Amino acid sequence: MEGNIFSKKQRGFTLVEVLASIAILGIITITVMTFFTQSYDYTKRNQSKTVGINVARNVINYFDQLEFNELYKQYEIASLDQKGTRLTLEDCKTHPSLYTTSCSDILQPTINNYEYDTEIILKKYNAKESDKDTGYDLNENLVRIEVKVVWEDKETKVKGLLKK
């Protein structure tokens, strides 16, 4: 009776084997899915930081477009110590003749419903000995700028140079 469907030679999966394979597949799927959620969180953090860096670069570009001699004189950069001078939105209101556009648009922008606060530090440039051989007075023609951007509970800094 080879055609008997109840033959003992037929083998199949037992309920325990099926449940074990589903459990193993579930564990593997959950493990793989955590990589996707961590990747998403990492991408969101980097996106936010990229916007903060772009805000800081925008501030540096804005200051680079200002009249260098007026900026240098207004903030007495030649007499600054290593700490420099801090500029904020309030300082912008104190020296309105120096600024060409609305300070709040540059120093306190709102992007994607987040308000970004900036703090600018201007420092005099201290030329190294190797820089003094150029015949060009770098201390009088460069200003160091550091922009700190704060939003939510995050912050970032960008440093640069302003040139005459």
Beta strands, then each sheet from edge to edge (+ up, - down):
strand 1: 85-87
strand 2: 110-111
strand 3: 114-115
strand 4: 117-124
strand 5: 142-151
strand 6: 154-163
sheet 1: 1+ 4- 5+ 6-
sheet 2: 2+ 3-
end
